[in-house]
Structure formats: C-alpha cells, structure tokens
Amino acid sequence: MTVHEPNLGNRVRVCNRANYNLPIYDPLWAAIQDHDLAITYHVGTSKDPRGARGNGGAIINYVVHALAPTMEPIVNMCSSGVFERHPKLRVATIEANAGWVPWMLQSMDEGYKKHHMWVRPKMKMLPSEYYRANCFASFGEDEAALRMCDAYKLQDCLMWANDYPHHEGSWPHSAEAIERTFDSFVDEPTRAKLLGLNAARMFRFDVPAEYTARHAG
C-alpha cells in the first residue's frame, strides 16, 4: 500500500499494513468518533506474520501469536496521542482475554517515563490513563484478569464474553463458568459491570433503569 503522510511533505512512504499510531488514520478516527461508533480488534490483530510448527505449535500459536499480539494496536493508540486527539473513541480487544492488560499498562508507563528522551509526542496523561478512559477488553475464563482487576483499576474496562460458538469458549455452560471463574473475590458492583454494564457502555446498549439503579456502584 502506498501511504502519503501529511508530515512527510512531498516524500512518499511505501509500507505494508501501516501501524495505527500513524497520523494517516486521523480522518478515520475522527469519522468513527463523530458517528459514536465502537472499534474492536479481534484476537491476533498485529503485524507479526510468524507462526510455530511442530511440537507445542498449537499452544505457541495460541499464546504467543494470537493472544499476546492483540496488544499491539492498543499500545499503538495509547502511546501515540490518538486518544488525546480523539477523546471520545471507544476501543476494545475481543476474544484475547485480559490477563495481559495489567502488564501492558505497567510497561507502557515504564517506557513513557524511562525513555522520555526518545518519546514523542509528549502527552497530557500516561498511556495507562488513556487505556482506562477509552479502552475495553473482553475475557472468558481468565482468573488472572479478575485477580488483577482491582489492583490496576480495570473495573470499568473488562467485559465478560462466552466466545460463542468457539470451542475454547464457555457456551453452553456459561453460567457455571461465571461462578467458577468469578468465585467470591469479585464484589457485586464489579461483577455487574463486567457481566454487562461495561459492554452496554462500550456498544451503546440500552440498559433498563431499574437494573442500573440496583447495580450502581
């Protein structure tokens, strides 16, 4: 694909699948924001084309080449000023679980602070703060994400999903999976957010007033 970047003057940069940190996407982000739409990145969204073969390949591909790379477009947007320019964007990762989110938040902020001499643009908030303000992550049976939820202030960012009809999802045993995964360490207000209210906010679903009043917190 041939990409004309506004800040390159008459030069033309030829690239393959331009990263989402580049300003060429600003018209797209503006249109999405203006129409109050949601952006979702499916598991495995990244520029890494590699895959593993042979012993352990199925596990390697699932963990390293599917789940983990999904953070790439999120880091792109959180660290490049996209959310500063388009503060009403709503972005989610889908089917990639969320146990990696706390590590990503910590690492983004570490990079922003410790490599400040190379970081551009300088932003008004830390990358992790843009994540909490604009981003969501769906998860299934991900105990790590739930146990880190309070510590990393992700109560408003995580959305439970059963991944229907994929075999790694919990359908048709979703109710049992919820009880097994959430157990007793997720309080009721957080449980309500993760099991529906956050998704309603992300995708603009209507929620009955009596339900929001009952589960406010």
N, CA, C and O of each residue as an XYZ file, in Angstrom:
868
protein
N       0.837     -1.165      0.000
C       0.000      0.000      0.000
C       0.889      1.236      0.000
O       1.903      1.266      0.697
N       0.528      2.244     -0.761
C       1.261      3.500     -0.783
C       0.576      4.485      0.145
O      -0.620      4.745      0.017
N       1.335      5.026      1.072
C       0.777      5.911      2.087
C       1.400      7.285      1.966
O       2.625      7.409      1.971
N       0.589      8.312      1.859
C       1.060      9.690      1.851
C       0.851     10.256      3.245
O      -0.287     10.484      3.654
N       1.931     10.485      3.979
C       1.814     11.017      5.334
C       1.900     12.538      5.288
O       2.790     13.091      4.642
N       0.976     13.218      5.971
C       0.955     14.687      5.919
C       2.261     15.324      6.367
O       2.644     16.364      5.831
N       2.954     14.734      7.330
C       4.159     15.363      7.867
C       5.419     15.008      7.086
O       6.522     15.344      7.517
N       5.277     14.336      5.950
C       6.444     13.972      5.158
C       6.605     14.849      3.919
O       7.479     14.598      3.090
N       5.778     15.862      3.793
C       5.912     16.763      2.661
C       5.671     16.035      1.349
O       4.650     15.369      1.175
N       6.623     16.166      0.423
C       6.478     15.544     -0.882
C       6.953     14.095     -0.917
O       6.804     13.414     -1.932
N       7.518     13.630      0.179
C       8.003     12.254      0.196
C       6.842     11.264      0.305
O       5.800     11.579      0.880
N       7.028     10.100     -0.238
C       6.019      9.046     -0.186
C       6.620      7.862      0.533
O       7.713      7.407      0.196
N       5.913      7.368      1.513
C       6.373      6.190      2.234
C       5.560      4.992      1.767
O       4.329      5.022      1.784
N       6.244      3.951      1.355
C       5.577      2.728      0.947
C       5.667      1.748      2.098
O       6.762      1.443      2.571
N       4.528      1.253      2.552
C       4.531      0.343      3.684
C       3.432     -0.697      3.538
O       2.521     -0.550      2.722
N       3.528     -1.718      4.318
C       2.556     -2.798      4.309
C       1.805     -2.780      5.631
O       2.408     -2.941      6.692
N       0.499     -2.585      5.575
C      -0.322     -2.550      6.773
C       0.211     -1.520      7.762
O       0.772     -1.875      8.799
N       0.038     -0.275      7.444
C       0.557      0.822      8.270
C       0.037      0.715      9.695
O      -1.140      0.432      9.914
N       0.918      0.943     10.660
C       0.550      0.870     12.073
C      -0.464      1.948     12.436
O      -0.532      3.002     11.803
N      -1.258      1.654     13.480
C      -2.333      2.557     13.871
C      -1.843      3.781     14.636
O      -2.659      4.626     15.002
N      -0.547      3.908     14.889
C      -0.025      5.111     15.527
C       0.184      6.246     14.532
O       0.401      7.387     14.940
N       0.124      5.957     13.241
C       0.440      6.964     12.222
C      -0.717      7.936     12.013
O      -1.879      7.535     12.076
N      -0.410      9.206     11.766
C      -1.457     10.222     11.611
C      -2.326     10.038     10.375
O      -3.354     10.703     10.249
N      -1.941      9.153      9.459
C      -2.786      8.931      8.283
C      -4.155      8.391      8.677
O      -5.101      8.479      7.894
N      -4.273      7.833      9.879
C      -5.555      7.287     10.323
C      -6.441      8.322     10.996
O      -7.593      8.021     11.308
N      -5.946      9.530     11.231
C      -6.736     10.529     11.945
C      -8.102     10.797     11.312
O      -9.079     10.932     12.050
N      -8.221     10.881      9.981
C      -9.563     11.066      9.404
C     -10.514      9.909      9.738
O     -11.712     10.118      9.927
N      -9.963      8.678      9.810
C     -10.788      7.530     10.174
C     -11.243      7.634     11.620
O     -12.424      7.448     11.916
N     -10.298      7.937     12.540
C     -10.673      8.070     13.945
C     -11.709      9.179     14.125
O     -12.645      9.032     14.911
N     -11.547     10.273     13.411
C     -12.489     11.392     13.537
C     -13.886     10.983     13.072
O     -14.881     11.334     13.706
N     -13.959     10.245     11.975
C     -15.261      9.811     11.457
C     -15.938      8.845     12.425
O     -17.141      8.936     12.668
N     -15.155      7.922     12.972
C     -15.704      6.959     13.933
C     -16.209      7.679     15.179
O     -17.289      7.375     15.686
N     -15.427      8.628     15.663
C     -15.836      9.384     16.847
C     -17.085     10.200     16.568
O     -17.998     10.237     17.392
N     -17.134     10.849     15.424
C     -18.278     11.696     15.086
C     -19.571     10.892     14.988
O     -20.650     11.410     15.274
N     -19.462      9.619     14.580
C     -20.649      8.769     14.449
C     -20.891      7.902     15.678
O     -21.774      7.044     15.674
N     -20.101      8.127     16.739
C     -20.279      7.437     18.011
C     -20.252      5.916     17.845
O     -21.070      5.203     18.425
N     -19.296      5.433     17.041
C     -19.157      4.004     16.810
C     -18.072      3.416     17.700
O     -17.240      4.144     18.241
N     -18.084      2.104     17.850
C     -17.082      1.403     18.641
C     -16.110      0.676     17.719
O     -16.501      0.195     16.656
N     -14.837      0.594     18.127
C     -13.804     -0.127     17.391
C     -13.468     -1.400     18.158
O     -13.264     -1.355     19.371
N     -13.408     -2.538     17.463
C     -12.963     -3.772     18.110
C     -11.829     -4.390     17.303
O     -11.876     -4.458     16.075
N     -10.811     -4.838     18.028
C      -9.696     -5.551     17.424
C      -9.799     -7.027     17.802
O      -9.781     -7.375     18.982
N      -9.905     -7.876     16.807
C     -10.017     -9.307     17.044
C      -8.690     -9.873     17.525
O      -7.629     -9.320     17.233
N      -8.751    -10.974     18.261
C      -7.547    -11.643     18.738
C      -6.583    -11.882     17.563
O      -7.010    -12.267     16.474
N      -5.308    -11.656     17.789
C      -4.307    -11.877     16.742
C      -4.067    -10.681     15.845
O      -3.292    -10.771     14.893
N      -4.730     -9.537     16.133
C      -4.510     -8.354     15.307
C      -3.125     -7.779     15.594
O      -2.882     -7.232     16.669
N      -2.227     -7.905     14.631
C      -0.883     -7.345     14.756
C      -0.224     -7.427     13.392
O      -0.846     -7.849     12.417
N       1.031     -7.024     13.326
C       1.770     -7.097     12.066
C       2.703     -8.297     12.010
O       3.394     -8.500     11.011
N       2.730     -9.095     13.075
C       3.649    -10.238     13.135
C       3.081    -11.409     12.344
O       2.053    -11.962     12.735
N       3.718    -11.805     11.242
C       3.166    -12.880     10.404
C       3.633    -14.278     10.796
O       3.256    -15.257     10.151
N       4.450    -14.385     11.845
C       5.050    -15.669     12.158
C       4.046    -16.653     12.752
O       3.005    -16.266     13.283
N       4.388    -17.941     12.646
C       3.622    -18.993     13.275
C       4.560    -20.132     13.616
O       5.623    -20.274     13.012
N       4.168    -20.942     14.582
C       5.020    -22.053     15.012
C       4.513    -23.364     14.441
O       3.313    -23.546     14.235
N       5.455    -24.287     14.184
C       5.121    -25.629     13.720
C       5.683    -26.654     14.690
O       6.512    -26.338     15.544
N       5.221    -27.879     14.542
C       5.811    -28.979     15.290
C       5.361    -29.035     16.737
O       4.277    -28.564     17.082
N       6.201    -29.614     17.579
C       5.851    -29.839     18.976
C       5.465    -28.542     19.671
O       6.202    -27.557     19.638
N       4.304    -28.562     20.296
C       3.831    -27.384     21.020
C       3.267    -26.296     20.146
O       2.870    -25.249     20.657
N       3.215    -26.503     18.836
C       2.804    -25.449     17.917
C       1.443    -24.858     18.219
O       1.262    -23.642     18.153
N       0.486    -25.709     18.550
C      -0.868    -25.223     18.818
C      -0.879    -24.279     20.012
O      -1.562    -23.255     19.990
N      -0.124    -24.619     21.055
C      -0.074    -23.783     22.253
C       0.719    -22.512     21.990
O       0.311    -21.422     22.391
N       1.861    -22.658     21.309
C       2.704    -21.498     20.985
C       1.914    -20.487     20.157
O       1.939    -19.288     20.435
N       1.220    -20.977     19.150
C       0.458    -20.077     18.286
C      -0.674    -19.392     19.042
O      -0.958    -18.218     18.807
N      -1.323    -20.121     19.951
C      -2.433    -19.546     20.707
C      -1.946    -18.450     21.655
O      -2.528    -17.366     21.705
N      -0.880    -18.732     22.404
C      -0.419    -17.791     23.431
C       0.412    -16.659     22.838
O       0.165    -15.487     23.122
N       1.401    -17.012     22.013
C       2.390    -16.033     21.549
C       1.956    -15.321     20.273
O       2.211    -14.127     20.118
N       1.302    -16.040     19.351
C       0.984    -15.448     18.051
C      -0.489    -15.110     17.873
O      -0.891    -14.654     16.803
N      -1.309    -15.329     18.920
C      -2.719    -14.945     18.848
C      -3.089    -14.003     19.995
O      -3.477    -12.859     19.762
N      -2.968    -14.490     21.239
C      -3.372    -13.662     22.376
C      -2.468    -12.442     22.561
O      -2.940    -11.306     22.543
N      -1.174    -12.684     22.738
C      -0.254    -11.592     23.069
C      -0.197    -10.475     22.023
O      -0.193     -9.305     22.406
N      -0.153    -10.781     20.714
C      -0.033     -9.695     19.734
C      -1.224     -8.752     19.686
O      -1.133     -7.676     19.095
N      -2.343     -9.136     20.298
C      -3.527     -8.283     20.253
C      -3.297     -6.961     20.959
O      -4.032     -5.999     20.734
N      -2.276     -6.904     21.818
C      -1.995     -5.639     22.498
C      -1.367     -4.609     21.548
O      -1.359     -3.417     21.858
N      -0.847     -5.046     20.409
C      -0.111     -4.112     19.541
C      -0.949     -2.911     19.102
O      -0.491     -1.779     19.256
N      -2.168     -3.109     18.556
C      -2.916     -1.911     18.151
C      -3.311     -1.029     19.325
O      -3.447      0.185     19.173
N      -3.500     -1.642     20.515
C      -3.850     -0.852     21.692
C      -2.673      0.006     22.133
O      -2.843      1.191     22.421
N      -1.482     -0.579     22.188
C      -0.289      0.194     22.542
C      -0.054      1.290     21.507
O       0.333      2.405     21.855
N      -0.286      0.975     20.244
C      -0.165      1.975     19.186
C      -1.011      3.205     19.482
O      -0.541      4.337     19.365
N      -2.258      2.975     19.864
C      -3.176      4.093     20.055
C      -2.940      4.822     21.374
O      -3.044      6.047     21.431
N      -2.624      4.081     22.433
C      -2.429      4.700     23.748
C      -1.150      5.522     23.831
O      -1.077      6.474     24.608
N      -0.154      5.170     23.050
C       1.159      5.808     23.187
C       1.437      6.876     22.140
O       2.481      7.528     22.181
N       0.514      7.062     21.202
C       0.807      7.968     20.087
C      -0.045      9.227     20.062
O       0.043     10.015     19.121
N      -0.870      9.427     21.085
C      -1.692     10.629     21.125
C      -3.027     10.507     20.427
O      -3.749     11.497     20.313
N      -3.383      9.310     19.952
C      -4.660      9.123     19.248
C      -5.832      9.522     20.152
O      -6.744     10.227     19.721
N      -5.800      9.064     21.408
C      -6.922      9.341     22.307
C      -6.906     10.773     22.814
O      -7.935     11.284     23.257
N      -5.769     11.417     22.757
C      -5.707     12.827     23.117
C      -6.372     13.665     22.038
O      -7.040     14.656     22.335
N      -6.188     13.265     20.786
C      -6.806     13.982     19.669
C      -8.267     13.586     19.478
O      -9.064     14.373     18.967
N      -8.621     12.358     19.890
C      -9.981     11.854     19.689
C     -10.469     11.235     21.004
O     -10.558     10.012     21.114
N     -10.783     12.063     21.993
C     -11.038     11.582     23.350
C     -12.305     10.756     23.522
O     -12.482     10.121     24.562
N     -13.191     10.748     22.530
C     -14.449     10.009     22.674
C     -14.419      8.636     21.990
O     -15.435      7.942     21.952
N     -13.268      8.245     21.455
C     -13.157      6.923     20.836
C     -13.331      5.835     21.886
O     -12.893      5.982     23.027
N     -13.981      4.733     21.486
C     -14.125      3.559     22.340
C     -13.552      2.362     21.587
O     -13.994      2.038     20.485
N     -12.557      1.707     22.198
C     -11.812      0.648     21.518
C     -11.758     -0.583     22.416
O     -11.559     -0.466     23.625
N     -11.934     -1.764     21.823
C     -11.878     -2.990     22.618
C     -11.093     -4.074     21.893
O     -11.075     -4.134     20.663
N     -10.447     -4.926     22.675
C      -9.872     -6.164     22.140
C     -10.864     -7.279     22.427
O     -11.460     -7.342     23.502
N     -11.030     -8.157     21.444
C     -12.074     -9.173     21.505
C     -11.471    -10.573     21.385
O     -10.627    -10.820     20.523
N     -11.907    -11.480     22.250
C     -11.522    -12.888     22.245
C     -10.056    -13.110     22.600
O      -9.521    -14.184     22.320
N      -9.396    -12.139     23.200
C      -7.973    -12.264     23.524
C      -7.726    -12.340     25.025
O      -6.580    -12.277     25.469
N      -8.816    -12.480     25.824
C      -8.693    -12.449     27.266
C      -8.049    -11.141     27.724
O      -7.862    -10.233     26.914
N      -7.706    -11.031     29.012
C      -7.263     -9.727     29.518
C      -6.200     -9.814     30.597
O      -5.834     -8.790     31.175
N      -5.694    -11.002     30.885
C      -4.663    -11.118     31.909
C      -3.400    -10.354     31.579
O      -2.625    -10.022     32.476
N      -3.180    -10.071     30.303
C      -2.000     -9.343     29.864
C      -2.163     -7.829     30.008
O      -1.181     -7.092     29.924
N      -3.389     -7.362     30.224
C      -3.639     -5.916     30.262
C      -2.862     -5.221     31.381
O      -2.238     -4.194     31.113
N      -2.866     -5.729     32.632
C      -2.079     -5.050     33.674
C      -0.598     -4.930     33.326
O       0.004     -3.879     33.543
N      -0.005     -5.998     32.787
C       1.405     -5.930     32.394
C       1.611     -4.889     31.310
O       2.587     -4.140     31.346
N       0.695     -4.834     30.337
C       0.803     -3.855     29.259
C       0.736     -2.434     29.807
O       1.518     -1.576     29.400
N      -0.196     -2.177     30.732
C      -0.318     -0.835     31.311
C       0.967     -0.430     32.023
O       1.469      0.679     31.845
N       1.485     -1.339     32.825
C       2.727     -1.077     33.551
C       3.881     -0.811     32.590
O       4.667      0.112     32.804
N       3.986     -1.617     31.532
C       5.098     -1.491     30.595
C       5.002     -0.227     29.758
O       6.021      0.400     29.470
N       3.787      0.159     29.360
C       3.626      1.395     28.595
C       4.086      2.587     29.423
O       4.816      3.446     28.930
N       3.659      2.638     30.676
C       4.045      3.767     31.528
C       5.540      3.763     31.810
O       6.169      4.820     31.853
N       6.109      2.585     32.000
C       7.551      2.476     32.222
C       8.314      3.014     31.011
O       9.270      3.776     31.157
N       7.882      2.612     29.819
C       8.538      3.104     28.609
C       8.404      4.606     28.451
O       9.346      5.283     28.039
N       7.220      5.128     28.783
C       6.979      6.564     28.643
C       7.866      7.366     29.591
O       8.364      8.430     29.224
N       8.064      6.863     30.804
C       8.852      7.586     31.801
C      10.360      7.392     31.609
O      11.122      8.358     31.608
N      10.778      6.140     31.447
C      12.212      5.852     31.409
C      12.859      6.166     30.068
O      14.070      6.376     30.000
N      12.073      6.201     29.012
C      12.620      6.514     27.678
C      12.103      7.872     27.196
O      11.919      8.098     26.000
N      11.874      8.767     28.161
C      11.263     10.053     27.835
C      12.079     10.856     26.841
O      11.533     11.683     26.112
N      13.393     10.616     26.806
C      14.224     11.397     25.889
C      13.943     11.074     24.417
O      14.260     11.866     23.530
N      13.337      9.890     24.166
C      13.011      9.498     22.798
C      11.508      9.528     22.513
O      11.088      9.460     21.358
N      10.717      9.629     23.557
C       9.264      9.508     23.400
C       8.680     10.743     22.734
O       8.963     11.874     23.128
N       7.878     10.511     21.743
C       7.075     11.560     21.141
C       5.782     10.937     20.617
O       5.787      9.806     20.131
N       4.682     11.669     20.716
C       4.566     13.012     21.286
C       4.513     12.962     22.809
O       4.221     11.919     23.394
N       4.794     14.081     23.438
C       4.582     14.205     24.870
C       3.076     14.371     25.077
O       2.441     15.198     24.423
N       2.516     13.586     25.981
C       1.067     13.588     26.151
C       0.669     14.155     27.505
O       1.491     14.236     28.418
N      -0.582     14.542     27.630
C      -1.080     15.134     28.867
C      -1.249     14.086     29.964
O      -1.181     14.408     31.150
N      -1.469     12.831     29.567
C      -1.645     11.760     30.543
C      -0.717     10.599     30.187
O      -0.139     10.565     29.101
N      -0.586      9.662     31.104
C       0.189      8.452     30.835
C      -0.590      7.522     29.907
O      -1.819      7.581     29.865
N       0.111      6.663     29.164
C      -0.588      5.718     28.290
C      -1.637      4.886     29.021
O      -2.708      4.628     28.472
N      -1.346      4.460     30.254
C      -2.304      3.652     31.009
C      -3.589      4.416     31.301
O      -4.666      3.824     31.362
N      -3.475      5.726     31.482
C      -4.660      6.529     31.763
C      -5.550      6.643     30.531
O      -6.776      6.669     30.644
N      -4.932      6.710     29.357
C      -5.740      6.704     28.132
C      -6.427      5.363     27.954
O      -7.561      5.301     27.478
N      -5.742      4.278     28.337
C      -6.382      2.961     28.248
C      -7.634      2.928     29.119
O      -8.703      2.529     28.658
N      -7.504      3.341     30.364
C      -8.650      3.266     31.280
C      -9.793      4.169     30.830
O     -10.956      3.879     31.111
N      -9.478      5.255     30.139
C     -10.509      6.195     29.697
C     -11.190      5.762     28.408
O     -12.349      6.106     28.179
N     -10.486      5.008     27.558
C     -11.002      4.751     26.216
C     -11.095      3.289     25.807
O     -11.701      2.977     24.782
N     -10.509      2.387     26.583
C     -10.354      1.011     26.094
C     -11.055     -0.028     26.961
O     -11.300      0.173     28.151
N     -11.365     -1.146     26.311
C     -12.019     -2.280     26.950
C     -11.336     -3.559     26.476
O     -10.635     -3.565     25.464
N     -11.550     -4.638     27.221
C     -11.046     -5.951     26.803
C     -12.061     -7.010     27.198
O     -12.507     -7.049     28.345
N     -12.427     -7.870     26.252
C     -13.313     -8.974     26.601
C     -12.478    -10.132     27.126
O     -11.322    -10.308     26.742
N     -13.079    -10.916     28.007
C     -12.371    -12.056     28.586
C     -13.375    -13.163     28.862
O     -14.576    -12.916     28.964
N     -12.872    -14.386     28.981
C     -13.719    -15.522     29.308
C     -13.342    -16.071     30.668
O     -13.549    -15.418     31.691
N     -12.795    -17.258     30.677
C     -12.356    -17.853     31.945
C     -10.907    -17.432     32.204
O      -9.969    -18.207     32.017
N     -10.762    -16.203     32.631
C      -9.448    -15.593     32.803
C      -9.302    -15.138     34.246
O      -9.542    -13.973     34.563
N      -8.913    -16.049     35.113
C      -8.802    -15.737     36.531
C      -7.734    -14.685     36.796
O      -7.883    -13.863     37.701
N      -6.652    -14.703     36.009
C      -5.579    -13.719     36.198
C      -6.115    -12.296     36.028
O      -5.783    -11.406     36.810
N      -6.947    -12.088     34.999
C      -7.512    -10.758     34.769
C      -8.382    -10.323     35.936
O      -8.326     -9.169     36.361
N      -9.187    -11.244     36.457
C     -10.083    -10.904     37.554
C      -9.308    -10.581     38.834
O      -9.675     -9.661     39.565
N      -8.262    -11.317     39.101
C      -7.494    -11.096     40.329
C      -6.687     -9.798     40.266
O      -6.331     -9.241     41.304
N      -6.399     -9.318     39.067
C      -5.646     -8.071     38.912
C      -6.559     -6.871     38.664
O      -6.091     -5.737     38.562
N      -7.843     -7.125     38.568
C      -8.796     -6.079     38.194
C      -8.770     -4.904     39.155
O      -8.640     -3.761     38.716
N      -8.890     -5.146     40.443
C      -8.908     -4.061     41.426
C      -7.562     -3.353     41.510
O      -7.500     -2.125     41.553
N      -6.487     -4.131     41.532
C      -5.152     -3.549     41.707
C      -4.805     -2.577     40.588
O      -4.106     -1.590     40.817
N      -5.290     -2.850     39.376
C      -4.960     -1.993     38.236
C      -6.142     -1.141     37.772
O      -6.121     -0.573     36.680
N      -7.167     -1.061     38.615
C      -8.310     -0.173     38.360
C      -8.939     -0.436     36.986
O      -9.107      0.476     36.177
N      -9.278     -1.694     36.749
C      -9.851     -2.107     35.465
C     -11.331     -2.454     35.570
O     -11.881     -3.095     34.675
N     -11.975     -2.042     36.646
C     -13.384     -2.387     36.846
C     -14.282     -1.853     35.733
O     -15.333     -2.429     35.454
N     -13.872     -0.758     35.099
C     -14.687     -0.156     34.044
C     -14.223     -0.545     32.640
O     -14.743     -0.032     31.649
N     -13.250     -1.447     32.554
C     -12.649     -1.754     31.255
C     -12.856     -3.196     30.780
O     -12.710     -3.471     29.589
N     -13.189     -4.111     31.677
C     -13.272     -5.520     31.308
C     -14.709     -5.935     31.015
O     -15.643     -5.471     31.669
N     -14.882     -6.819     30.018
C     -16.201     -7.284     29.613
C     -16.172     -8.804     29.473
O     -15.401     -9.354     28.686
N     -17.028     -9.473     30.251
C     -17.091    -10.929     30.137
C     -17.755    -11.329     28.823
O     -18.676    -10.660     28.353
N     -17.273    -12.438     28.231
C     -17.868    -12.971     26.997
C     -17.755    -14.489     27.007
O     -16.816    -15.045     27.577
N     -18.719    -15.158     26.373
C     -18.655    -16.632     26.335
C     -18.038    -17.167     25.047
O     -17.882    -18.377     24.887
N     -17.681    -16.254     24.114
C     -16.982    -16.643     22.883
C     -17.766    -17.646     22.045
O     -17.177    -18.475     21.351
N     -19.087    -17.571     22.107
C     -19.926    -18.440     21.275
C     -19.621    -18.215     19.800
O     -19.482    -17.061     19.394
N     -19.511    -19.262     18.971
C     -19.661    -20.691     19.282
C     -18.313    -21.426     19.335
O     -18.274    -22.638     19.122
N     -17.231    -20.733     19.609
C     -15.909    -21.357     19.552
C     -15.713    -22.363     20.679
O     -16.253    -22.201     21.773
N     -14.937    -23.398     20.399
C     -14.789    -24.473     21.380
C     -14.013    -24.038     22.616
O     -14.165    -24.649     23.673
N     -13.180    -22.994     22.515
C     -12.464    -22.532     23.711
C     -13.332    -21.637     24.586
O     -12.912    -21.227     25.668
N     -14.540    -21.333     24.122
C     -15.464    -20.532     24.913
C     -16.215    -21.383     25.921
O     -15.995    -22.591     26.017
N     -17.106    -20.744     26.673
C     -17.811    -21.447     27.757
C     -19.218    -21.905     27.380
O     -19.821    -22.674     28.128
N     -19.756    -21.463     26.257
C     -21.092    -21.886     25.850
C     -21.100    -23.384     25.551
O     -20.160    -23.865     24.917
N     -22.106    -24.145     25.972
C     -23.373    -23.750     26.605
C     -23.345    -23.853     28.120
O     -24.392    -24.032     28.742
N     -22.166    -23.742     28.728
C     -22.035    -23.845     30.185
C     -21.561    -22.519     30.774
O     -20.738    -22.492     31.689
N     -22.089    -21.425     30.239
C     -21.601    -20.103     30.624
C     -21.879    -19.775     32.088
O     -21.019    -19.222     32.774
N     -23.069    -20.112     32.565
C     -23.405    -19.786     33.958
C     -22.436    -20.463     34.922
O     -21.964    -19.851     35.880
N     -22.146    -21.737     34.652
C     -21.202    -22.462     35.510
C     -19.811    -21.845     35.427
O     -19.111    -21.748     36.436
N     -19.405    -21.426     34.221
C     -18.087    -20.820     34.032
C     -17.974    -19.505     34.801
O     -16.933    -19.212     35.389
N     -19.038    -18.723     34.795
C     -19.026    -17.452     35.527
C     -18.821    -17.706     37.018
O     -17.973    -17.074     37.648
N     -19.589    -18.623     37.576
C     -19.473    -18.896     39.006
C     -18.105    -19.469     39.351
O     -17.528    -19.158     40.393
N     -17.601    -20.302     38.464
C     -16.294    -20.928     38.712
C     -15.167    -19.903     38.645
O     -14.228    -19.963     39.438
N     -15.251    -18.980     37.723
C     -14.159    -18.027     37.499
C     -14.233    -16.833     38.443
O     -13.220    -16.421     39.007
N     -15.433    -16.275     38.617
C     -15.583    -15.090     39.452
C     -15.430    -15.435     40.929
O     -14.872    -14.651     41.697
N     -15.919    -16.596     41.324
C     -15.811    -17.091     42.698
C     -16.292    -16.006     43.666
O     -17.267    -15.311     43.380
N     -15.628    -15.862     44.786
C     -16.103    -14.933     45.815
C     -15.272    -13.663     45.903
O     -15.570    -12.793     46.720
N     -14.216    -13.535     45.063
C     -13.335    -12.377     45.226
C     -13.719    -11.196     44.336
O     -13.032    -10.175     44.349
N     -14.808    -11.312     43.560
C     -15.294    -10.197     42.754
C     -16.555     -9.659     43.423
O     -17.542    -10.382     43.559
N     -16.527     -8.388     43.842
C     -17.680     -7.845     44.549
C     -18.844     -7.610     43.589
O     -18.671     -7.630     42.370
N     -20.014     -7.391     44.145
C     -21.232     -7.315     43.340
C     -21.236     -6.146     42.351
O     -21.610     -6.352     41.196
N     -20.835     -4.920     42.746
C     -20.807     -3.831     41.763
C     -19.859     -4.116     40.589
O     -20.195     -3.838     39.438
N     -18.679     -4.670     40.883
C     -17.737     -5.010     39.810
C     -18.292     -6.129     38.948
O     -18.170     -6.095     37.723
N     -18.893     -7.107     39.575
C     -19.496     -8.220     38.846
C     -20.528     -7.714     37.838
O     -20.559     -8.171     36.696
N     -21.367     -6.777     38.259
C     -22.394     -6.229     37.365
C     -21.764     -5.504     36.173
O     -22.240     -5.617     35.044
N     -20.690     -4.759     36.439
C     -20.016     -4.058     35.346
C     -19.416     -5.035     34.352
O     -19.595     -4.890     33.143
N     -18.700     -6.034     34.864
C     -18.006     -6.984     33.987
C     -18.967     -7.874     33.220
O     -18.667     -8.304     32.106
N     -20.119     -8.152     33.811
C     -21.069     -9.061     33.174
C     -22.096     -8.364     32.294
O     -23.007     -9.017     31.786
N     -21.973     -7.053     32.100
C     -22.929     -6.426     31.199
C     -22.866     -4.919     31.091
O     -22.977     -4.376     29.991
N     -22.692     -4.230     32.206
C     -22.765     -2.772     32.149
C     -21.637     -2.152     31.340
O     -21.847     -1.158     30.645
N     -20.428     -2.732     31.424
C     -19.317     -2.196     30.619
C     -19.562     -2.415     29.130
O     -19.282     -1.537     28.313
N     -20.083     -3.584     28.781
C     -20.392     -3.857     27.369
C     -21.473     -2.909     26.871
O     -21.425     -2.442     25.733
N     -22.450     -2.627     27.731
C     -23.506     -1.695     27.341
C     -22.933     -0.304     27.068
O     -23.356      0.381     26.137
N     -21.972      0.100     27.885
C     -21.329      1.403     27.686
C     -20.478      1.410     26.429
O     -20.469      2.394     25.690
N     -19.766      0.325     26.182
C     -18.905      0.225     25.003
C     -19.712      0.251     23.713
O     -19.384      0.985     22.781
N     -20.776     -0.559     23.664
C     -21.527     -0.724     22.421
C     -22.831      0.066     22.380
O     -23.609     -0.050     21.433
N     -23.063      0.878     23.425
C     -24.246      1.733     23.487
C     -25.539      0.900     23.518
O     -26.519      1.247     22.859
N     -25.537     -0.195     24.284
C     -26.758     -0.961     24.506
C     -27.621     -0.232     25.532
O     -27.113      0.408     26.452
N     -28.918     -0.341     25.355
C     -29.834      0.224     26.339
C     -29.925     -0.708     27.548
O     -30.070     -1.921     27.396
N     -29.837     -0.136     28.738
C     -29.947     -0.896     29.981
C     -31.152     -0.374     30.750
O     -31.261      0.834     30.963
N     -32.067     -1.256     31.176
C     -33.238     -0.802     31.938
C     -32.824      0.009     33.165
O     -31.875     -0.353     33.861
N     -33.523      1.087     33.422
C     -33.169      1.984     34.510
C     -33.174      1.282     35.863
O     -32.333      1.565     36.716
N     -34.121      0.365     36.060
C     -34.176     -0.318     37.347
C     -32.949     -1.198     37.580
O     -32.547     -1.418     38.722
N     -32.351     -1.704     36.484
C     -31.161     -2.532     36.618
C     -29.952     -1.680     36.997
O     -29.183     -2.052     37.884
N     -29.782     -0.543     36.331
C     -28.634      0.322     36.647
C     -28.745      0.864     38.060
O     -27.735      1.017     38.746
N     -29.969      1.158     38.506
C     -30.144      1.669     39.868
C     -29.799      0.589     40.888
O     -29.212      0.875     41.931
N     -30.165     -0.643     40.583
C     -29.928     -1.752     41.516
C     -28.462     -2.089     41.623
O     -27.994     -2.517     42.678
N     -27.718     -1.898     40.519
C     -26.312     -2.303     40.490
C     -25.371     -1.115     40.425
O     -24.218     -1.272     40.025
N     -25.821      0.052     40.800
C     -24.953      1.225     40.783
C     -23.848      1.040     41.812
O     -24.077      0.531     42.909
N     -22.636      1.466     41.434
C     -21.514      1.355     42.367
C     -20.222      1.659     41.691
O     -19.168      1.614     42.326
